[in-house]
Amino acid sequence: MTFAVLVLCSLAAVVIFLTGGNLEEFRAAPSWTPIAPAEAIAQTNNRPEDQSFVNGDAIAVAYAGGVNLRRTPGFQNKLPGDTLRTVPEGAAGTITGGPVEQDGLRWWQVRFDGEEGWMAERSSQGRVLLVLQGA
């Protein structure tokens, strides 16, 4: 018990010494940096918290099998003519619109080599299809 009292008194003496006896100043400012909330991080990236892309972002196809460029967002119950072409892995493009939620996926209007259409951010199995270029 005596040891615990001595430890507490020693700690109090250290705090008083470090603050020069001004305990209010010690309490006023935290000695740690708080972690920024996700909203603040999203704002510093100029994008909403729940979005991975914004208009004008440079993107690249990340899926080895390529990604279908479509006339309209969505992949279920589409006519064959809805697929404009398959854009190969590594191809660079630009986000021009979106997002649109369709068929359980997030779709972005994109431009690749002057051709505009829609691509899903991820596949229905969760594979990443599009990434920020250089990321």
The 8 nearest C-alpha neighbors of each residue, nearest first, counted from 0:
[[1, 3, 2, 4, 5, 6, 7, 8],
 [0, 2, 4, 3, 5, 6, 7, 8],
 [1, 3, 5, 0, 4, 6, 7, 8],
 [4, 2, 6, 0, 5, 1, 7, 8],
 [5, 3, 7, 1, 6, 2, 8, 0],
 [4, 6, 2, 8, 3, 7, 9, 1],
 [7, 5, 9, 3, 4, 8, 10, 2],
 [8, 6, 10, 4, 9, 5, 11, 3],
 [7, 9, 11, 5, 10, 6, 4, 12],
 [8, 10, 12, 6, 7, 11, 5, 13],
 [9, 11, 13, 7, 12, 8, 6, 14],
 [10, 12, 8, 14, 9, 13, 15, 7],
 [11, 13, 9, 15, 10, 14, 16, 8],
 [14, 12, 16, 10, 11, 15, 17, 9],
 [15, 13, 17, 11, 16, 12, 18, 10],
 [14, 16, 20, 12, 18, 13, 17, 19],
 [15, 17, 13, 19, 14, 18, 12, 20],
 [18, 16, 14, 15, 19, 13, 20, 12],
 [19, 17, 20, 21, 15, 16, 25, 14],
 [18, 20, 16, 21, 17, 15, 22, 14],
 [19, 21, 15, 18, 22, 16, 17, 14],
 [22, 20, 18, 19, 23, 24, 25, 15],
 [21, 23, 25, 24, 20, 18, 26, 15],
 [24, 22, 26, 25, 21, 27, 18, 20],
 [25, 23, 27, 22, 26, 21, 28, 18],
 [24, 26, 22, 23, 27, 18, 28, 21],
 [27, 25, 23, 24, 28, 22, 29, 21],
 [28, 26, 24, 25, 23, 29, 22, 30],
 [27, 29, 26, 25, 30, 24, 31, 23],
 [28, 30, 31, 27, 26, 32, 25, 33],
 [29, 31, 28, 32, 25, 26, 33, 27],
 [32, 30, 29, 33, 28, 34, 26, 27],
 [31, 33, 34, 30, 29, 35, 28, 36],
 [32, 34, 35, 31, 29, 36, 30, 28],
 [35, 33, 36, 32, 37, 31, 40, 39],
 [34, 36, 39, 33, 37, 40, 38, 32],
 [35, 37, 38, 39, 34, 40, 41, 33],
 [36, 38, 40, 39, 41, 35, 48, 42],
 [39, 37, 41, 36, 40, 48, 42, 47],
 [40, 38, 42, 41, 37, 36, 35, 43],
 [39, 41, 37, 43, 42, 38, 44, 36],
 [40, 42, 48, 38, 44, 39, 46, 43],
 [43, 41, 45, 39, 44, 40, 46, 38],
 [42, 44, 40, 45, 41, 39, 46, 38],
 [43, 45, 41, 42, 46, 40, 47, 39],
 [46, 44, 42, 43, 41, 47, 53, 40],
 [45, 47, 41, 44, 42, 53, 48, 50],
 [46, 48, 50, 41, 49, 42, 45, 38],
 [47, 49, 41, 38, 50, 46, 37, 42],
 [48, 50, 47, 51, 46, 41, 38, 52],
 [51, 49, 47, 52, 48, 46, 53, 98],
 [50, 52, 49, 53, 46, 48, 47, 131],
 [53, 51, 50, 56, 54, 46, 94, 131],
 [54, 52, 56, 46, 55, 94, 51, 50],
 [55, 53, 95, 94, 56, 96, 52, 97],
 [54, 56, 94, 93, 95, 53, 57, 96],
 [57, 55, 94, 93, 54, 53, 58, 52],
 [58, 56, 93, 132, 92, 131, 55, 94],
 [59, 57, 131, 132, 92, 130, 93, 91],
 [58, 60, 91, 132, 90, 130, 89, 129],
 [59, 61, 129, 88, 89, 90, 128, 62],
 [62, 60, 128, 129, 88, 59, 89, 130],
 [61, 63, 128, 65, 88, 64, 60, 127],
 [64, 62, 88, 65, 61, 87, 60, 89],
 [63, 65, 62, 88, 66, 87, 85, 86],
 [66, 64, 87, 88, 86, 62, 63, 85],
 [67, 65, 86, 85, 68, 87, 64, 128],
 [66, 68, 85, 84, 69, 86, 82, 118],
 [67, 69, 84, 83, 116, 117, 118, 85],
 [70, 68, 82, 117, 116, 83, 71, 81],
 [69, 71, 116, 81, 117, 82, 83, 68],
 [70, 72, 69, 117, 73, 81, 116, 82],
 [73, 71, 117, 106, 101, 69, 74, 118],
 [74, 72, 101, 102, 75, 71, 106, 104],
 [73, 75, 77, 76, 102, 72, 101, 69],
 [74, 76, 77, 73, 102, 101, 78, 72],
 [77, 75, 74, 78, 73, 79, 102, 81],
 [78, 76, 75, 74, 81, 79, 73, 80],
 [77, 79, 80, 81, 76, 82, 75, 74],
 [78, 80, 81, 82, 77, 83, 76, 69],
 [81, 79, 82, 78, 83, 77, 70, 69],
 [82, 80, 70, 69, 79, 78, 83, 77],
 [83, 81, 69, 80, 84, 68, 67, 79],
 [82, 84, 69, 68, 81, 70, 80, 85],
 [85, 83, 68, 82, 67, 86, 69, 66],
 [84, 86, 67, 66, 65, 68, 87, 83],
 [85, 87, 66, 65, 67, 84, 68, 90],
 [88, 86, 65, 90, 85, 89, 66, 60],
 [89, 87, 60, 65, 63, 61, 62, 90],
 [88, 90, 60, 59, 61, 87, 91, 62],
 [89, 91, 59, 60, 88, 87, 92, 86],
 [92, 90, 59, 58, 89, 111, 60, 57],
 [91, 93, 111, 58, 110, 57, 59, 90],
 [92, 94, 57, 110, 109, 58, 56, 55],
 [93, 95, 109, 54, 55, 56, 96, 108],
 [96, 94, 54, 109, 108, 55, 93, 110],
 [97, 95, 108, 54, 94, 107, 98, 109],
 [98, 96, 107, 99, 108, 106, 95, 54],
 [97, 99, 107, 106, 105, 96, 100, 108],
 [98, 100, 106, 97, 105, 101, 107, 72],
 [99, 101, 105, 104, 106, 103, 98, 102],
 [100, 102, 73, 103, 104, 99, 72, 105],
 [103, 101, 104, 73, 75, 74, 100, 105],
 [102, 104, 101, 100, 105, 123, 73, 106],
 [105, 103, 101, 102, 100, 106, 119, 123],
 [104, 106, 100, 119, 99, 120, 98, 101],
 [107, 105, 119, 99, 118, 98, 72, 120],
 [108, 106, 97, 98, 118, 117, 96, 109],
 [107, 109, 117, 96, 95, 116, 97, 94],
 [110, 108, 94, 95, 93, 116, 115, 117],
 [109, 111, 115, 93, 114, 92, 113, 116],
 [110, 112, 92, 114, 113, 115, 91, 109],
 [113, 111, 114, 110, 92, 91, 115, 90],
 [112, 114, 111, 110, 115, 92, 109, 93],
 [115, 113, 111, 110, 112, 116, 109, 68],
 [116, 114, 110, 109, 113, 111, 108, 117],
 [115, 117, 70, 69, 109, 108, 68, 110],
 [116, 118, 108, 69, 107, 72, 68, 109],
 [119, 117, 106, 107, 68, 120, 69, 108],
 [118, 120, 106, 121, 105, 107, 104, 122],
 [119, 121, 129, 128, 105, 106, 118, 127],
 [122, 120, 127, 128, 126, 119, 125, 123],
 [121, 123, 125, 126, 124, 128, 127, 119],
 [122, 124, 125, 121, 104, 126, 103, 102],
 [125, 123, 122, 126, 121, 127, 104, 128],
 [124, 126, 122, 123, 121, 127, 128, 120],
 [127, 125, 122, 121, 124, 128, 123, 62],
 [126, 128, 121, 129, 125, 120, 61, 122],
 [127, 129, 121, 62, 61, 120, 60, 126],
 [130, 128, 60, 120, 61, 59, 127, 58],
 [131, 129, 58, 59, 132, 61, 60, 134],
 [132, 130, 58, 134, 57, 133, 59, 56],
 [131, 133, 58, 59, 57, 134, 130, 91],
 [132, 134, 131, 58, 59, 130, 57, 91],
 [133, 131, 132, 130, 58, 59, 57, 61]]
